[in-house]
Amino acid sequence: MTLLVLVIVLAVIFDFINGFHDAANSIATVVSSNVLTPLQAVIWAASFNFVAYFIAKFVIGEFGIANTISQTVDMSYISNPSLVIVAGLTAAIIWNLITWWFGIPSSSSHTLIGGFAGAGIAAAGFDAVRSSVIGIIALFIIAAPLIGMIGGNIITLLTLHFARKAKPRKADRWFRRLQLVSSATLSIGHGLNDSQKVMGIIAAALIAGRSVEGLPHWMYMESMKDMHDWIPITCFSAIAFGTVTGGWKIINTMGRNITKITPMEGFCSQVAGSITLYITEILHIPVSTTHVITGSIIGVGSVKRLSAVRWGVTINLLWAWILTIPVSAVLAAGVYYLVNYFVG
């Protein structure tokens, strides 16, 4: 019972950190193109992060990504599932704080998945991890930014074509307004994608711990269909509140260091990112919003010329993306052995 409560607390902390760690995803281009101030931008993004809950609940009618995440580790192999999840969440929180401190826009999503899988492997070996789920998630480490990049490139070319006769000053004014809409849609996509990942972790812990003696009704779950409303509301609220706190170091990397962004380019990158996130939501594939919007920004910047993209920064980001899952897994395994030594 104590470990289950600890899982919930750590999950909420992770979602809060995810909010300020990934705040840059939807607002970096709005800030860098001077459409909104940083404070205005984070409030704007946080509001639409929470709107995502109502869309998932009443429009889509399901939390498909949460279900995918909950299947990452087969809990039937593990004697103490809550301990595995505590170790995974702890490792994910540590790695998120490290990358936030250094301003590296790594994936909070892949940090969580890597931590969950690493702790599962430490507890019961590789058989405990569902390789098919991990495989599709790993595939989209490459596919998600690539889709965003291609989308950003195509949308920019189309936008330039349709706006070719517009006066520069008038076009700039219109794209500043449109960027508010595109950042809102991207914030909704961020909320839909990222909030559900922690929902899946909490659900996995509660389903595995349903036989705990004295478990209250609001914590009892037999399957994903039994998810209580407090779980999504808590997760969406935590990520929205985290977004309000900002994440200025990563905003600087995303909005200024990859390529110089104009309001038109900011609009195009956000539209491309939003479309990619909505496609993956329909497919129930958890992807990194960080990867998606970074790919979109690169695609937009490359339309001007390939040299407009700061490839040195981009390569550093790519290394961070590749290393996130294995580093998080190793860190989680270490945390599991340490906690198990004292608890076990």
SULMO-V980883 format. One record per backbone hydrogen bond with DSSP energy under -1.0 kcal/mol. CO is the residue of the C=O (numbers start at 1). NH is the residue of the N-H. Records with the same first field share a line. If there is no record, write none. Layout:
CO = NH, NH
//
This chain:
1 = 5
2 = 6
3 = 7
4 = 8
5 = 9
6 = 10
7 = 11
8 = 12
9 = 13
10 = 14
11 = 15
12 = 16
13 = 17
14 = 18
15 = 19
16 = 20
17 = 21
18 = 22
22 = 25
23 = 27
24 = 28
27 = 31
28 = 32
29 = 33
30 = 35, 36
31 = 34
37 = 41
38 = 42
39 = 43
40 = 44
41 = 45
42 = 46
43 = 47
44 = 48
45 = 49
46 = 50
47 = 51
48 = 52
50 = 53
51 = 55
52 = 56
53 = 57
54 = 58
55 = 59, 60
56 = 61
63 = 67
64 = 68
65 = 69
66 = 70
69 = 72
72 = 130
74 = 77
75 = 78
80 = 84
81 = 85
82 = 86
83 = 87
84 = 88
85 = 89
86 = 90
87 = 91
88 = 92
89 = 93
90 = 94
91 = 95
92 = 96
93 = 97
94 = 98
95 = 99
96 = 100
97 = 101
98 = 102
99 = 104
100 = 103
104 = 106
107 = 111
108 = 112
109 = 113
110 = 114
111 = 115
112 = 116
113 = 117
114 = 118
115 = 119
116 = 120
117 = 121
118 = 122
119 = 123
120 = 124
121 = 125
125 = 128
126 = 129
128 = 74
129 = 131
130 = 134
131 = 135
132 = 136
133 = 137
134 = 138
135 = 139
136 = 140
138 = 141
139 = 142, 143
140 = 144
142 = 146
143 = 147
144 = 148
145 = 149
146 = 150
147 = 151
148 = 152
149 = 153
150 = 154
151 = 155
152 = 156
153 = 157
154 = 158
155 = 159
156 = 160
157 = 161
158 = 162
159 = 163
163 = 166
167 = 171
168 = 172
169 = 173
170 = 174
171 = 175
172 = 176
173 = 177
174 = 178
175 = 179
178 = 182
179 = 183
180 = 184
181 = 185
182 = 186
183 = 187
184 = 188
185 = 189
186 = 190
187 = 191
188 = 192
189 = 193
190 = 194
191 = 195
195 = 199
196 = 200
197 = 201
198 = 202
199 = 203
200 = 204
201 = 205
202 = 206
203 = 207
204 = 208
205 = 209
207 = 210
209 = 212
212 = 215
216 = 219
217 = 220
223 = 226
224 = 227
228 = 231
229 = 233
230 = 234
231 = 235
232 = 236
233 = 237
234 = 238
235 = 239
236 = 240
237 = 241
238 = 242
239 = 243
240 = 244
243 = 246
247 = 251
248 = 252
249 = 253
250 = 254
251 = 255
252 = 256, 257
258 = 310
262 = 266
263 = 267
264 = 268
265 = 269
266 = 270
267 = 271
268 = 272
269 = 273
270 = 274
271 = 275
272 = 276
273 = 277
274 = 278
275 = 279
276 = 280
277 = 281
278 = 282
279 = 283
280 = 285
288 = 292
289 = 293
290 = 294
291 = 295
292 = 296
293 = 297
294 = 298
295 = 299
296 = 300
297 = 301
298 = 302
300 = 303
301 = 305
305 = 308
306 = 309
309 = 311
310 = 314
311 = 315
312 = 316
313 = 317
314 = 318
315 = 319
316 = 320
317 = 321
318 = 322
319 = 323
320 = 324
323 = 327
324 = 328
325 = 329
326 = 330
327 = 331
328 = 332
329 = 333
330 = 334
331 = 335
332 = 336
333 = 337
334 = 338
335 = 339
336 = 340
337 = 341
338 = 342
339 = 343
340 = 344
//
